[in-house]
Amino acid sequence: MPSRTLTTDQRKEIFLNLVETQDAINSVRKSYEMVTERYEITEAELRRIEEEGLDKEWPPLSEATTSAM
């Protein structure tokens, strides 16, 4: 798959979908396969998006912090 430039909003959407998929099926490996296929991105791209989302606490992570207060 060729690499393409994704906007911040697109990366946030992918991150949210990854977290929701992992929660729903409880399998990191399978969730990676599903999300990379859905968004037509490589696993390396998804790993970078996941790292960015964790570092910047993108939703749903920021929502969990807010609701805990």
N, C-alpha and C positions, 0 to 999 in steps of 0.2 A: 504494500500500500504506500502510495506517495505521501510524504509529509506535507501538510498544508498549515497555513497560519490560522489559528483559532482566536476569536475575540475572547476577552475576559468573560463576557456573559456566556459564551459557548462553553468555555472551560468550567465555569461554575455549574452550568446545567449538567455537564458530563460528571463532575464530581458528585453532585447531588444524586444523580442516577446511580452512580457506583455505590454510594453509601446505602441508598434505599435498596438496591439489589442485594448487596451483601447482607443487610438485615433480613430481607425477605427469604432468601434461600440459604443463608448461613454457610456459604461456601465462597471463600475468596477466589479460588481458582476459577470456578464456574462463573462468578460475577465478572471477572476480568474478561473471560471469553465472550460473555453476553454483551458487555458494554463496548468492547472494541469492535465487535461485529455490528452492533446497532449504529455506532457513530463513524464507522469506517476509519478507525485510527489504529495505530500500532500499539502493542503492549508497552513499548518504551514511552510513547506519547502519554498513555494513560498513567503510567507510573509518575511522570513529571507533573501531570495534572493533579494526581493524588497528593504528591508531596507539596505542591503549591497550595492546594486546598487545606491541607493540615496546617501548614505554616501560617496561612492567613486566616485560619478558622472560618472558612466559608460555610454557609448554611449546608447542612443542618447543624453543624458544630456550634456556630454562634447562637443559634436558636436555643440549643440545650443550655448554654451558659446563661442566656437571658432568662429562661423560664425557671432556672434553679435559684434565682435571686429572689 
